Amino acid sequence: MSKLTLTLKLPFYRLNACKAAEFERLTLLNTEVANTLLKVDTSVRRKYTSKDFDHIEIGSMWINQTIRNTCALTKVKKFKRLPLELTTPRTQVTEKAVSFNN
């Protein structure tokens, strides 16, 4: 049985070269963290929290999602590219922007 997924792609607000370069840098950092997590045993990986990654400059929301992605039932041995992803109810999409509620 196939899964039906919905992907919502939102444009960056006033994207410029500096913001694009920063997003690319954080995407590479996120991919590196995810590949490091894949090398750890699954039982140990599930115990990690964002507090264990406070030395990395990615926010806790994104680190938690990366931990969820690596703990999911996947057969991936290494991620080629893992962009920053956020699937929590703390986001709110409006007509003009995406806001993150704490």
Biopython code that builds the backbone (N, CA, C, O; Angstrom):
import numpy as np
from Bio.PDB.StructureBuilder import StructureBuilder

atoms = [
    (1, "MET", "N", (0.842, -1.170, 0.000)),
    (1, "MET", "CA", (0.000, 0.000, 0.000)),
    (1, "MET", "C", (0.893, 1.241, 0.000)),
    (1, "MET", "O", (1.827, 1.337, 0.796)),
    (2, "SER", "N", (0.610, 2.167, -0.874)),
    (2, "SER", "CA", (1.428, 3.367, -0.975)),
    (2, "SER", "C", (0.941, 4.433, -0.003)),
    (2, "SER", "O", (-0.228, 4.473, 0.381)),
    (3, "LYS", "N", (1.869, 5.285, 0.377)),
    (3, "LYS", "CA", (1.558, 6.385, 1.283)),
    (3, "LYS", "C", (1.302, 7.646, 0.477)),
    (3, "LYS", "O", (1.936, 7.881, -0.552)),
    (4, "LEU", "N", (0.388, 8.433, 0.945)),
    (4, "LEU", "CA", (0.112, 9.724, 0.337)),
    (4, "LEU", "C", (0.657, 10.795, 1.272)),
    (4, "LEU", "O", (0.244, 10.883, 2.428)),
    (5, "THR", "N", (1.572, 11.600, 0.780)),
    (5, "THR", "CA", (2.146, 12.658, 1.603)),
    (5, "THR", "C", (1.890, 14.000, 0.941)),
    (5, "THR", "O", (1.751, 14.097, -0.278)),
    (6, "LEU", "N", (1.831, 15.010, 1.754)),
    (6, "LEU", "CA", (1.625, 16.373, 1.286)),
    (6, "LEU", "C", (2.842, 17.191, 1.683)),
    (6, "LEU", "O", (3.187, 17.264, 2.862)),
    (7, "THR", "N", (3.479, 17.794, 0.725)),
    (7, "THR", "CA", (4.641, 18.624, 0.986)),
    (7, "THR", "C", (4.276, 20.067, 0.692)),
    (7, "THR", "O", (3.802, 20.394, -0.396)),
    (8, "LEU", "N", (4.499, 20.904, 1.655)),
    (8, "LEU", "CA", (4.223, 22.328, 1.508)),
    (8, "LEU", "C", (5.555, 23.052, 1.401)),
    (8, "LEU", "O", (6.317, 23.102, 2.366)),
    (9, "LYS", "N", (5.835, 23.605, 0.246)),
    (9, "LYS", "CA", (7.089, 24.319, 0.042)),
    (9, "LYS", "C", (6.807, 25.809, 0.119)),
    (9, "LYS", "O", (6.000, 26.346, -0.640)),
    (10, "LEU", "N", (7.474, 26.454, 1.033)),
    (10, "LEU", "CA", (7.269, 27.888, 1.233)),
    (10, "LEU", "C", (8.508, 28.645, 0.781)),
    (10, "LEU", "O", (9.625, 28.226, 1.084)),
    (11, "PRO", "N", (8.338, 29.742, 0.070)),
    (11, "PRO", "CA", (9.501, 30.529, -0.339)),
    (11, "PRO", "C", (10.095, 31.260, 0.867)),
    (11, "PRO", "O", (9.385, 31.619, 1.806)),
    (12, "PHE", "N", (11.397, 31.471, 0.819)),
    (12, "PHE", "CA", (12.028, 32.258, 1.869)),
    (12, "PHE", "C", (11.582, 33.708, 1.736)),
    (12, "PHE", "O", (11.362, 34.211, 0.634)),
    (13, "TYR", "N", (11.457, 34.354, 2.864)),
    (13, "TYR", "CA", (11.062, 35.756, 2.863)),
    (13, "TYR", "C", (12.273, 36.603, 2.517)),
    (13, "TYR", "O", (13.251, 36.618, 3.265)),
    (14, "ARG", "N", (12.222, 37.300, 1.409)),
    (14, "ARG", "CA", (13.308, 38.158, 0.933)),
    (14, "ARG", "C", (14.640, 37.415, 0.899)),
    (14, "ARG", "O", (15.611, 37.830, 1.533)),
    (15, "LEU", "N", (14.675, 36.334, 0.167)),
    (15, "LEU", "CA", (15.883, 35.515, 0.062)),
    (15, "LEU", "C", (16.971, 36.273, -0.689)),
    (15, "LEU", "O", (16.737, 36.827, -1.763)),
    (16, "ASN", "N", (18.155, 36.284, -0.105)),
    (16, "ASN", "CA", (19.302, 36.878, -0.774)),
    (16, "ASN", "C", (20.447, 35.871, -0.721)),
    (16, "ASN", "O", (20.285, 34.775, -0.184)),
    (17, "ALA", "N", (21.576, 36.227, -1.260)),
    (17, "ALA", "CA", (22.707, 35.302, -1.339)),
    (17, "ALA", "C", (23.216, 34.914, 0.045)),
    (17, "ALA", "O", (23.627, 33.773, 0.254)),
    (18, "CYS", "N", (23.194, 35.844, 0.981)),
    (18, "CYS", "CA", (23.676, 35.567, 2.336)),
    (18, "CYS", "C", (22.783, 34.546, 3.039)),
    (18, "CYS", "O", (23.283, 33.616, 3.672)),
    (19, "LYS", "N", (21.451, 34.717, 2.931)),
    (19, "LYS", "CA", (20.523, 33.772, 3.555)),
    (19, "LYS", "C", (20.610, 32.402, 2.898)),
    (19, "LYS", "O", (20.526, 31.381, 3.580)),
    (20, "ALA", "N", (20.776, 32.371, 1.583)),
    (20, "ALA", "CA", (20.890, 31.097, 0.874)),
    (20, "ALA", "C", (22.164, 30.365, 1.278)),
    (20, "ALA", "O", (22.147, 29.148, 1.459)),
    (21, "ALA", "N", (23.259, 31.088, 1.420)),
    (21, "ALA", "CA", (24.517, 30.473, 1.841)),
    (21, "ALA", "C", (24.417, 29.949, 3.272)),
    (21, "ALA", "O", (24.933, 28.874, 3.576)),
    (22, "GLU", "N", (23.764, 30.695, 4.141)),
    (22, "GLU", "CA", (23.594, 30.259, 5.538)),
    (22, "GLU", "C", (22.717, 29.014, 5.616)),
    (22, "GLU", "O", (23.015, 28.097, 6.381)),
    (23, "PHE", "N", (21.641, 28.971, 4.835)),
    (23, "PHE", "CA", (20.780, 27.794, 4.826)),
    (23, "PHE", "C", (21.536, 26.577, 4.301)),
    (23, "PHE", "O", (21.375, 25.476, 4.828)),
    (24, "GLU", "N", (22.352, 26.759, 3.279)),
    (24, "GLU", "CA", (23.145, 25.654, 2.732)),
    (24, "GLU", "C", (24.155, 25.155, 3.766)),
    (24, "GLU", "O", (24.367, 23.950, 3.898)),
    (25, "ARG", "N", (24.773, 26.077, 4.495)),
    (25, "ARG", "CA", (25.745, 25.691, 5.526)),
    (25, "ARG", "C", (25.067, 24.897, 6.637)),
    (25, "ARG", "O", (25.599, 23.886, 7.096)),
    (26, "LEU", "N", (23.882, 25.357, 7.072)),
    (26, "LEU", "CA", (23.159, 24.642, 8.123)),
    (26, "LEU", "C", (22.633, 23.296, 7.631)),
    (26, "LEU", "O", (22.535, 22.350, 8.413)),
    (27, "THR", "N", (22.295, 23.200, 6.350)),
    (27, "THR", "CA", (21.872, 21.921, 5.783)),
    (27, "THR", "C", (23.023, 20.926, 5.794)),
    (27, "THR", "O", (22.830, 19.759, 6.135)),
    (28, "LEU", "N", (24.215, 21.375, 5.426)),
    (28, "LEU", "CA", (25.385, 20.489, 5.465)),
    (28, "LEU", "C", (25.703, 20.063, 6.893)),
    (28, "LEU", "O", (26.066, 18.911, 7.132)),
    (29, "LEU", "N", (25.570, 20.977, 7.835)),
    (29, "LEU", "CA", (25.800, 20.651, 9.239)),
    (29, "LEU", "C", (24.764, 19.653, 9.742)),
    (29, "LEU", "O", (25.103, 18.728, 10.479)),
    (30, "ASN", "N", (23.516, 19.830, 9.354)),
    (30, "ASN", "CA", (22.451, 18.918, 9.745)),
    (30, "ASN", "C", (22.692, 17.524, 9.161)),
    (30, "ASN", "O", (22.467, 16.523, 9.841)),
    (31, "THR", "N", (23.144, 17.452, 7.914)),
    (31, "THR", "CA", (23.452, 16.167, 7.284)),
    (31, "THR", "C", (24.596, 15.474, 8.012)),
    (31, "THR", "O", (24.571, 14.258, 8.202)),
    (32, "GLU", "N", (25.589, 16.239, 8.415)),
    (32, "GLU", "CA", (26.724, 15.675, 9.149)),
    (32, "GLU", "C", (26.283, 15.111, 10.502)),
    (32, "GLU", "O", (26.727, 14.034, 10.901)),
    (33, "VAL", "N", (25.413, 15.835, 11.205)),
    (33, "VAL", "CA", (24.891, 15.362, 12.491)),
    (33, "VAL", "C", (24.079, 14.083, 12.297)),
    (33, "VAL", "O", (24.206, 13.140, 13.078)),
    (34, "ALA", "N", (23.246, 14.052, 11.259)),
    (34, "ALA", "CA", (22.414, 12.872, 10.999)),
    (34, "ALA", "C", (23.270, 11.660, 10.665)),
    (34, "ALA", "O", (22.979, 10.558, 11.128)),
    (35, "ASN", "N", (24.313, 11.839, 9.874)),
    (35, "ASN", "CA", (25.188, 10.715, 9.537)),
    (35, "ASN", "C", (25.970, 10.234, 10.752)),
    (35, "ASN", "O", (26.252, 9.042, 10.874)),
    (36, "THR", "N", (26.320, 11.143, 11.648)),
    (36, "THR", "CA", (26.967, 10.745, 12.899)),
    (36, "THR", "C", (26.005, 9.939, 13.759)),
    (36, "THR", "O", (26.405, 8.956, 14.383)),
    (37, "LEU", "N", (24.747, 10.345, 13.797)),
    (37, "LEU", "CA", (23.740, 9.612, 14.572)),
    (37, "LEU", "C", (23.488, 8.222, 14.004)),
    (37, "LEU", "O", (23.224, 7.284, 14.756)),
    (38, "LEU", "N", (23.568, 8.081, 12.689)),
    (38, "LEU", "CA", (23.326, 6.773, 12.077)),
    (38, "LEU", "C", (24.394, 5.752, 12.447)),
    (38, "LEU", "O", (24.149, 4.547, 12.382)),
    (39, "LYS", "N", (25.572, 6.221, 12.833)),
    (39, "LYS", "CA", (26.648, 5.307, 13.225)),
    (39, "LYS", "C", (26.449, 4.744, 14.626)),
    (39, "LYS", "O", (27.095, 3.764, 14.997)),
    (40, "VAL", "N", (25.556, 5.358, 15.409)),
    (40, "VAL", "CA", (25.293, 4.938, 16.788)),
    (40, "VAL", "C", (24.184, 3.893, 16.780)),
    (40, "VAL", "O", (23.302, 3.927, 15.922)),
    (41, "ASP", "N", (24.226, 2.973, 17.728)),
    (41, "ASP", "CA", (23.188, 1.948, 17.837)),
    (41, "ASP", "C", (21.821, 2.599, 18.073)),
    (41, "ASP", "O", (21.725, 3.646, 18.713)),
    (42, "THR", "N", (20.779, 1.973, 17.553)),
    (42, "THR", "CA", (19.431, 2.551, 17.611)),
    (42, "THR", "C", (18.941, 2.736, 19.038)),
    (42, "THR", "O", (18.295, 3.740, 19.339)),
    (43, "SER", "N", (19.232, 1.794, 19.917)),
    (43, "SER", "CA", (18.761, 1.916, 21.302)),
    (43, "SER", "C", (19.408, 3.108, 22.007)),
    (43, "SER", "O", (18.768, 3.771, 22.823)),
    (44, "VAL", "N", (20.657, 3.377, 21.697)),
    (44, "VAL", "CA", (21.340, 4.534, 22.278)),
    (44, "VAL", "C", (20.858, 5.816, 21.599)),
    (44, "VAL", "O", (20.702, 6.848, 22.252)),
    (45, "ARG", "N", (20.626, 5.747, 20.298)),
    (45, "ARG", "CA", (20.198, 6.909, 19.518)),
    (45, "ARG", "C", (18.868, 7.453, 20.013)),
    (45, "ARG", "O", (18.659, 8.666, 20.003)),
    (46, "ARG", "N", (17.976, 6.591, 20.441)),
    (46, "ARG", "CA", (16.652, 7.025, 20.897)),
    (46, "ARG", "C", (16.717, 7.816, 22.205)),
    (46, "ARG", "O", (15.778, 8.542, 22.531)),
    (47, "LYS", "N", (17.797, 7.686, 22.949)),
    (47, "LYS", "CA", (17.925, 8.380, 24.233)),
    (47, "LYS", "C", (18.484, 9.793, 24.085)),
    (47, "LYS", "O", (18.481, 10.562, 25.046)),
    (48, "TYR", "N", (18.960, 10.139, 22.896)),
    (48, "TYR", "CA", (19.517, 11.469, 22.686)),
    (48, "TYR", "C", (18.426, 12.531, 22.708)),
    (48, "TYR", "O", (17.299, 12.294, 22.275)),
    (49, "THR", "N", (18.780, 13.700, 23.217)),
    (49, "THR", "CA", (17.896, 14.864, 23.191)),
    (49, "THR", "C", (18.678, 16.039, 22.612)),
    (49, "THR", "O", (19.867, 15.918, 22.319)),
    (50, "SER", "N", (18.016, 17.151, 22.452)),
    (50, "SER", "CA", (18.698, 18.323, 21.907)),
    (50, "SER", "C", (19.764, 18.845, 22.870)),
    (50, "SER", "O", (20.696, 19.529, 22.449)),
    (51, "LYS", "N", (19.632, 18.529, 24.144)),
    (51, "LYS", "CA", (20.632, 18.958, 25.131)),
    (51, "LYS", "C", (21.987, 18.314, 24.855)),
    (51, "LYS", "O", (23.026, 18.901, 25.157)),
    (52, "ASP", "N", (21.984, 17.110, 24.282)),
    (52, "ASP", "CA", (23.240, 16.440, 23.948)),
    (52, "ASP", "C", (23.957, 17.106, 22.777)),
    (52, "ASP", "O", (25.137, 16.847, 22.541)),
    (53, "PHE", "N", (23.251, 17.958, 22.047)),
    (53, "PHE", "CA", (23.823, 18.622, 20.882)),
    (53, "PHE", "C", (23.861, 20.131, 21.062)),
    (53, "PHE", "O", (23.748, 20.871, 20.085)),
    (54, "ASP", "N", (24.016, 20.597, 22.290)),
    (54, "ASP", "CA", (24.017, 22.043, 22.524)),
    (54, "ASP", "C", (25.285, 22.718, 22.002)),
    (54, "ASP", "O", (25.330, 23.944, 21.904)),
    (55, "HIS", "N", (26.315, 21.937, 21.665)),
    (55, "HIS", "CA", (27.533, 22.505, 21.096)),
    (55, "HIS", "C", (27.392, 22.788, 19.595)),
    (55, "HIS", "O", (28.261, 23.423, 18.998)),
    (56, "ILE", "N", (26.305, 22.318, 18.994)),
    (56, "ILE", "CA", (26.053, 22.542, 17.572)),
    (56, "ILE", "C", (25.101, 23.721, 17.443)),
    (56, "ILE", "O", (24.164, 23.857, 18.229)),
    (57, "GLU", "N", (25.338, 24.566, 16.461)),
    (57, "GLU", "CA", (24.597, 25.819, 16.376)),
    (57, "GLU", "C", (23.225, 25.714, 15.722)),
    (57, "GLU", "O", (22.605, 26.742, 15.450)),
    (58, "ILE", "N", (22.740, 24.523, 15.466)),
    (58, "ILE", "CA", (21.380, 24.361, 14.943)),
    (58, "ILE", "C", (20.428, 24.394, 16.132)),
    (58, "ILE", "O", (20.751, 23.877, 17.201)),
    (59, "GLY", "N", (19.269, 24.991, 15.952)),
    (59, "GLY", "CA", (18.294, 25.099, 17.031)),
    (59, "GLY", "C", (17.757, 23.752, 17.479)),
    (59, "GLY", "O", (17.838, 22.763, 16.751)),
    (60, "SER", "N", (17.211, 23.727, 18.681)),
    (60, "SER", "CA", (16.751, 22.467, 19.269)),
    (60, "SER", "C", (15.588, 21.856, 18.501)),
    (60, "SER", "O", (15.461, 20.633, 18.454)),
    (61, "MET", "N", (14.726, 22.692, 17.890)),
    (61, "MET", "CA", (13.602, 22.146, 17.110)),
    (61, "MET", "C", (14.113, 21.314, 15.945)),
    (61, "MET", "O", (13.580, 20.242, 15.660)),
    (62, "TRP", "N", (15.154, 21.814, 15.267)),
    (62, "TRP", "CA", (15.686, 21.101, 14.111)),
    (62, "TRP", "C", (16.493, 19.882, 14.530)),
    (62, "TRP", "O", (16.448, 18.853, 13.856)),
    (63, "ILE", "N", (17.227, 19.981, 15.628)),
    (63, "ILE", "CA", (17.979, 18.817, 16.114)),
    (63, "ILE", "C", (17.023, 17.713, 16.526)),
    (63, "ILE", "O", (17.263, 16.545, 16.219)),
    (64, "ASN", "N", (15.940, 18.060, 17.217)),
    (64, "ASN", "CA", (14.962, 17.040, 17.612)),
    (64, "ASN", "C", (14.351, 16.359, 16.392)),
    (64, "ASN", "O", (14.130, 15.148, 16.412)),
    (65, "GLN", "N", (14.075, 17.111, 15.340)),
    (65, "GLN", "CA", (13.524, 16.507, 14.126)),
    (65, "GLN", "C", (14.557, 15.612, 13.450)),
    (65, "GLN", "O", (14.201, 14.572, 12.896)),
    (66, "THR", "N", (15.823, 15.997, 13.488)),
    (66, "THR", "CA", (16.877, 15.160, 12.922)),
    (66, "THR", "C", (16.992, 13.858, 13.695)),
    (66, "THR", "O", (17.180, 12.799, 13.096)),
    (67, "ILE", "N", (16.883, 13.920, 15.018)),
    (67, "ILE", "CA", (16.906, 12.701, 15.832)),
    (67, "ILE", "C", (15.718, 11.819, 15.479)),
    (67, "ILE", "O", (15.865, 10.603, 15.363)),
    (68, "ARG", "N", (14.539, 12.417, 15.307)),
    (68, "ARG", "CA", (13.355, 11.636, 14.907)),
    (68, "ARG", "C", (13.563, 10.979, 13.551)),
    (68, "ARG", "O", (13.199, 9.818, 13.359)),
    (69, "ASN", "N", (14.145, 11.711, 12.614)),
    (69, "ASN", "CA", (14.371, 11.155, 11.275)),
    (69, "ASN", "C", (15.355, 9.995, 11.300)),
    (69, "ASN", "O", (15.180, 9.026, 10.561)),
    (70, "THR", "N", (16.375, 10.074, 12.128)),
    (70, "THR", "CA", (17.351, 8.986, 12.172)),
    (70, "THR", "C", (16.845, 7.793, 12.965)),
    (70, "THR", "O", (17.305, 6.672, 12.754)),
    (71, "CYS", "N", (15.903, 8.017, 13.876)),
    (71, "CYS", "CA", (15.333, 6.905, 14.644)),
    (71, "CYS", "C", (14.181, 6.230, 13.908)),
    (71, "CYS", "O", (13.727, 5.162, 14.319)),
    (72, "ALA", "N", (13.710, 6.835, 12.839)),
    (72, "ALA", "CA", (12.587, 6.259, 12.090)),
    (72, "ALA", "C", (13.018, 4.941, 11.453)),
    (72, "ALA", "O", (14.208, 4.664, 11.305)),
    (73, "LEU", "N", (12.039, 4.148, 11.087)),
    (73, "LEU", "CA", (12.330, 2.858, 10.475)),
    (73, "LEU", "C", (12.783, 3.061, 9.034)),
    (73, "LEU", "O", (11.992, 2.943, 8.098)),
    (74, "THR", "N", (14.052, 3.364, 8.872)),
    (74, "THR", "CA", (14.621, 3.541, 7.541)),
    (74, "THR", "C", (15.788, 2.592, 7.374)),
    (74, "THR", "O", (16.397, 2.157, 8.351)),
    (75, "LYS", "N", (16.088, 2.281, 6.147)),
    (75, "LYS", "CA", (17.220, 1.412, 5.852)),
    (75, "LYS", "C", (18.392, 2.223, 5.315)),
    (75, "LYS", "O", (19.288, 1.683, 4.666)),
    (76, "VAL", "N", (18.377, 3.501, 5.585)),
    (76, "VAL", "CA", (19.427, 4.388, 5.100)),
    (76, "VAL", "C", (20.688, 4.163, 5.914)),
    (76, "VAL", "O", (20.639, 4.096, 7.142)),
    (77, "LYS", "N", (21.813, 4.046, 5.232)),
    (77, "LYS", "CA", (23.089, 3.912, 5.929)),
    (77, "LYS", "C", (23.823, 5.244, 5.998)),
    (77, "LYS", "O", (24.651, 5.462, 6.882)),
    (78, "LYS", "N", (23.512, 6.134, 5.057)),
    (78, "LYS", "CA", (24.135, 7.454, 5.045)),
    (78, "LYS", "C", (23.239, 8.403, 4.261)),
    (78, "LYS", "O", (22.762, 8.068, 3.177)),
    (79, "PHE", "N", (23.016, 9.586, 4.814)),
    (79, "PHE", "CA", (22.233, 10.603, 4.124)),
    (79, "PHE", "C", (23.139, 11.369, 3.166)),
    (79, "PHE", "O", (24.243, 11.769, 3.536)),
    (80, "LYS", "N", (22.678, 11.572, 1.950)),
    (80, "LYS", "CA", (23.422, 12.410, 1.013)),
    (80, "LYS", "C", (23.185, 13.879, 1.336)),
    (80, "LYS", "O", (24.102, 14.699, 1.306)),
    (81, "ARG", "N", (21.939, 14.185, 1.643)),
    (81, "ARG", "CA", (21.569, 15.564, 1.974)),
    (81, "ARG", "C", (20.307, 15.507, 2.817)),
    (81, "ARG", "O", (19.310, 14.912, 2.409)),
    (82, "LEU", "N", (20.347, 16.115, 3.976)),
    (82, "LEU", "CA", (19.182, 16.164, 4.855)),
    (82, "LEU", "C", (18.909, 17.626, 5.193)),
    (82, "LEU", "O", (19.544, 18.182, 6.089)),
    (83, "PRO", "N", (17.973, 18.252, 4.489)),
    (83, "PRO", "CA", (17.700, 19.668, 4.758)),
    (83, "PRO", "C", (17.037, 19.857, 6.113)),
    (83, "PRO", "O", (16.504, 18.911, 6.695)),
    (84, "LEU", "N", (17.074, 21.062, 6.597)),
    (84, "LEU", "CA", (16.406, 21.382, 7.850)),
    (84, "LEU", "C", (14.916, 21.158, 7.672)),
    (84, "LEU", "O", (14.315, 21.633, 6.708)),
    (85, "GLU", "N", (14.334, 20.439, 8.599)),
    (85, "GLU", "CA", (12.931, 20.064, 8.482)),
    (85, "GLU", "C", (12.263, 20.308, 9.818)),
    (85, "GLU", "O", (12.876, 20.125, 10.870)),
    (86, "LEU", "N", (11.020, 20.717, 9.776)),
    (86, "LEU", "CA", (10.297, 21.008, 11.002)),
    (86, "LEU", "C", (8.882, 20.487, 10.866)),
    (86, "LEU", "O", (8.126, 20.952, 10.013)),
    (87, "THR", "N", (8.520, 19.531, 11.695)),
    (87, "THR", "CA", (7.162, 18.983, 11.649)),
    (87, "THR", "C", (6.594, 18.933, 13.054)),
    (87, "THR", "O", (6.251, 17.865, 13.560)),
    (88, "THR", "N", (6.500, 20.075, 13.668)),
    (88, "THR", "CA", (5.930, 20.150, 15.004)),
    (88, "THR", "C", (4.736, 21.087, 14.983)),
    (88, "THR", "O", (4.625, 21.910, 14.074)),
    (89, "PRO", "N", (3.852, 20.988, 15.946)),
    (89, "PRO", "CA", (2.700, 21.890, 15.966)),
    (89, "PRO", "C", (3.041, 23.305, 16.415)),
    (89, "PRO", "O", (2.144, 24.130, 16.585)),
    (90, "ARG", "N", (4.314, 23.595, 16.608)),
    (90, "ARG", "CA", (4.704, 24.927, 17.066)),
    (90, "ARG", "C", (4.806, 25.926, 15.922)),
    (90, "ARG", "O", (5.152, 27.085, 16.152)),
    (91, "THR", "N", (4.515, 25.507, 14.704)),
    (91, "THR", "CA", (4.591, 26.421, 13.575)),
    (91, "THR", "C", (3.202, 26.873, 13.174)),
    (91, "THR", "O", (2.217, 26.159, 13.362)),
    (92, "GLN", "N", (3.145, 28.029, 12.637)),
    (92, "GLN", "CA", (1.876, 28.576, 12.183)),
    (92, "GLN", "C", (2.114, 29.244, 10.834)),
    (92, "GLN", "O", (2.932, 30.158, 10.728)),
    (93, "VAL", "N", (1.408, 28.797, 9.813)),
    (93, "VAL", "CA", (1.560, 29.349, 8.478)),
    (93, "VAL", "C", (0.487, 30.408, 8.269)),
    (93, "VAL", "O", (-0.708, 30.138, 8.393)),
    (94, "THR", "N", (0.930, 31.603, 7.952)),
    (94, "THR", "CA", (-0.007, 32.680, 7.645)),
    (94, "THR", "C", (0.159, 33.060, 6.180)),
    (94, "THR", "O", (0.929, 32.435, 5.450)),
    (95, "GLU", "N", (-0.560, 34.078, 5.761)),
    (95, "GLU", "CA", (-0.515, 34.458, 4.356)),
    (95, "GLU", "C", (0.854, 34.994, 3.955)),
    (95, "GLU", "O", (1.262, 34.832, 2.805)),
    (96, "LYS", "N", (1.567, 35.625, 4.875)),
    (96, "LYS", "CA", (2.817, 36.276, 4.514)),
    (96, "LYS", "C", (4.064, 35.577, 5.033)),
    (96, "LYS", "O", (5.137, 35.758, 4.458)),
    (97, "ALA", "N", (3.968, 34.787, 6.094)),
    (97, "ALA", "CA", (5.186, 34.231, 6.681)),
    (97, "ALA", "C", (4.874, 32.984, 7.485)),
    (97, "ALA", "O", (3.717, 32.613, 7.683)),
    (98, "VAL", "N", (5.937, 32.353, 7.938)),
    (98, "VAL", "CA", (5.829, 31.221, 8.852)),
    (98, "VAL", "C", (6.346, 31.701, 10.194)),
    (98, "VAL", "O", (7.458, 32.223, 10.279)),
    (99, "SER", "N", (5.555, 31.530, 11.242)),
    (99, "SER", "CA", (6.003, 31.958, 12.562)),
    (99, "SER", "C", (6.201, 30.742, 13.449)),
    (99, "SER", "O", (5.459, 29.764, 13.356)),
    (100, "PHE", "N", (7.196, 30.812, 14.300)),
    (100, "PHE", "CA", (7.508, 29.739, 15.228)),
    (100, "PHE", "C", (7.102, 30.184, 16.618)),
    (100, "PHE", "O", (7.598, 31.194, 17.119)),
    (101, "ASN", "N", (6.208, 29.442, 17.243)),
    (101, "ASN", "CA", (5.712, 29.794, 18.568)),
    (101, "ASN", "C", (6.446, 28.985, 19.621)),
    (101, "ASN", "O", (6.591, 27.770, 19.485)),
    (102, "ASN", "N", (6.901, 29.642, 20.655)),
    (102, "ASN", "CA", (7.579, 28.942, 21.757)),
    (102, "ASN", "C", (6.647, 28.718, 22.903)),
    (102, "ASN", "O", (7.042, 28.143, 23.918)),
]
sb = StructureBuilder()
sb.init_structure("model")
sb.init_model(0)
sb.init_chain("A")
sb.init_seg("    ")
for serial, (resi, resn, name, xyz) in enumerate(atoms, 1):
    if name == "N":
        sb.init_residue(resn, " ", resi, " ")
    sb.init_atom(name, np.array(xyz, "f"), 0.0, 1.0, " ", f" {name:<3s}", serial, name[0])
structure = sb.get_structure()
